[in-house]
Amino acid sequence: MSSVPRIGIVTVPDRASQGAYEDRGGPAIRDALTDILACPWEPVGRVIPDEQPVIETTLRELCDTEGCCLVVTTGGTGPARRDVTPEATTAVCDKLLDGFGELMRTVSLRSVPTAILSRQIAGTRGGSLIVNLPGKPAAIRECLLAVFPAIPYCIDLLEGPHLTTNEIVVVAFRPKK
């Protein structure tokens, strides 16, 4: 494995995984992370169907085998029957971090009243942080910008790589020693 931090980017919608439409969520995550992060990083992308066993396997692989310190998902967080990303995330996580979902919904509610239907969550698996984002590119950026101040310190606490941010975009919070 390289010493450059690896970040998993998982796009979950069925139609994108089948090639029925272009994946816009994954590129939106990559673009936002490129703006946010000041340190070098390596994206590890996956486009998969909205099936809980596939999502669980992918999250385990990115955390345990690919060594991603952060895994960010898009899609599958709504109330529809096929939306199972939060269930898959819960199944593979050691600890859930409820504040991430609470903050993302709060921020999204400023833009759209249906944000209350969103079920984004975050949690840890070993030394990795997994964050579920909504599916729309504008909401992806908005939510990442909201929660990213806490992400580098969370990864520090998990004994992961030291992530630095472009402070013009996002200032990472780390307690004073």
PyMOL commands that set and color helices and strands:
alter all, ss='L'
color gray80, all
select helices_A, chain A and resi 14-17+25-36+52-65+85-92+98-109+113-117+137-157
alter helices_A, ss='H'
color red, helices_A
select strands_A, chain A and resi 6-11+42-47+70-74+95-96+122-125+128-133
alter strands_A, ss='S'
color yellow, strands_A
deselect
rebuild
show_as cartoon
